[in-house]
Amino acid sequence: MTRISNGENASAVFDLGLMQIQISANTAAERNMQTGVQPTSLTILPTYKCNASCRDCCFQSNPRLSTRLSGKAILDRINEAKAKFPSIRQIIFSGGEALLLKGDLHDAVRLASELGLGTRLVSNGFWGKRQQTSEAFARDLRTSGLKELNLSTGLDHQEFVPEESIVQAAAAAISQRITTLITVEVDSAESKCLESLLAHPSIHTLNNTGLLRIISNSWMPYDSSESARHAPNSGTQLRKGCSQIFNNITIKPNDRLSACCGLTLERIPELDLGANSGNNMRELYDAQQDDLMKIWLHLDGPHQIISASTPGHLQSKLDDVVHICQACTLLHRDPEIAAYAQAAAVRMMPELITRFTIRVEADKHLKRGVTHVQP
């Protein structure tokens, strides 16, 4: 972790010819107030327990795990996030399988809705096995105020939750006017999960509602020797800045705060921001403003950082990378790559802070609807 430190009062002036930007603040919190960096979403991972045991699951989820957030803790964190971050617009519930929390999940969705926040649930669709059950689940979710449902499926998932359950869960949700996304992991050379789903007779009907979208995402191995699988246009996505850092905050089942909700967050200690005390969420979030590597991740993403800061023999390790979270793990866990990147971040500190400040200021103007620049 490379932090900005220029004594008690951090101050820097960067001359860009026609523009001069000055940052002067005593603390990360004060700098944050100046630059206007604010999260727009809160992700709650209330449990890693799942009724499936998918191979290479990012969180190694399975039915035997027991650590979880209590119902009270979930409600408290939602209330705190709303009070400390007026910029938050959406709460995302994922896991594990968040629906295993039953009433606690519905209470959390209801609270978020009452606070005027959007709500999204990520689920494996286990509850779509029978029509009556799926309709009851969807009805309860809608009554709680759920706005969006994301269903995860593909080769690994379908060992535990068949395609028919996914389709039936989607149909039940859409019947309740819940916007639904089905994410299919990229197929292997032998599997045809996406093709089969698109050919399902019910999918055409659901597509006509305007409430269903289906996408295919890259699949990355975690602990097995299986080959990664590229999604179309994954190369373009790999080379972008990380949209999670600074824009999202995540609460894990152990009630610790994370800088992102990425697939490999538990494998990268630097993403852990600290334990929630009940009133320190703002402080934990603000403290990361001093971390140059997070600023660089936000701007360029891990793939570009590795490409820009390491010699060729290390860049070749990117050849098998198909997902931005996979690149982030490589950046933090490969000692040689991490050392080169940290040294480069120090050398590039003026450039990184300047670019970050310009981007934040530009975003603020765009949000205010600025459409022209006066000569």
FENKA-V789682 format. One line per field, one symbol per residue. ss: DSSP state (A for helix, B for strand, O for the rest). phi: phi as a letter, one per 20 degrees, with the letter a starting at -180 (. if undefined). burial: b if it has 16 or more other C-alpha atoms within 10 Angstrom, else e. A space follows every 10 residues. Layout:
# FENKA-V789682
ss=???
phi=???
burial=???
This chain:
# FENKA-V789682
ss=OOBOOOOOOB BBBBBOOOOB BBBBBOOAAA AAAAAOOOOO BBBBBOBOOO OOOOOOOOOO OOOOOOOBOO AAAAAAAAAA AAAAOOOOOB BBBBOOOAAA AOAAAAAAAA AAAAOOOBBB BBBOOAAAOO AAAAAAAAAA AAAAOOOBBB BBBOOOAAAO OOAAAAAAAA AAAAAOOOBB BBBBBOOOOO OOAAAAAAAO AAAAAAAOOO OBBBBBBOBO OOOOOOOOBO OOOAAAAAOO OOOOOOOBBB BOOOOBBBOO OOOOAAAOAA ABBBBOOOOO AAAAAAAAAA BAAAAAAAAA AAAAAAAAAO OAAAAAAAOO OOOAAAAAAA AAAOAAAAAA AAAAAAAOAA AAAAAAAAAA AAAAAAAOOO OOOOO
phi=.ddfbcnfdf bbccednecc dddbaecfff ffffenfbfd bddddfbefb edcffmffdl fafefcfbff gfffffffff fffecfffdb dddbaldfff flffffffff fgffenefcc cdbemgeefc gfffffffff ffffofdccd ddbpgffffd cfgfffffff fffffemegc cdddfgfffe ecffgfffef fefgfffffm ddccccdgdc fdcdefffce egmfffffee fffegmeccc degemdecfb dffdgfdcgf efepefdobd fffffffffe egffffgffd nffffffedd fgfefffege eccgffffff gedegfffff fffffffegg ffffffffff fffffffenf dbdff
burial=eebeeeeeee eeeeeeeeee eeeebeebbe bbeebebbbb bbbbbbbbbb bbbbbbbbbb bbeeeeebbb bebbbebbeb bbeebeebbb bbbbbbbbbb beebbbbbbb bbbeeebbbb bbbbbbbbbe eeebbebbbe bbebbbbbbb bbbbbbbbee bbbbbbbbbb bbbbbbbbbb bbbbbbbbee eebbeebeee eebeebeeee bbebebbbbb bbeeeeebbb beebeebbbb bbebbbbbbb bbbbbbbbbb bbbbbbbeeb bbbbbbeeee beebbbebbb bbbbbbbbbb bbbbbbbebb eeeebeeeee bbbbbbbbbb bbeeeebbeb bbebbeeebe ebbbebbeeb beeeeeeeee eeeee
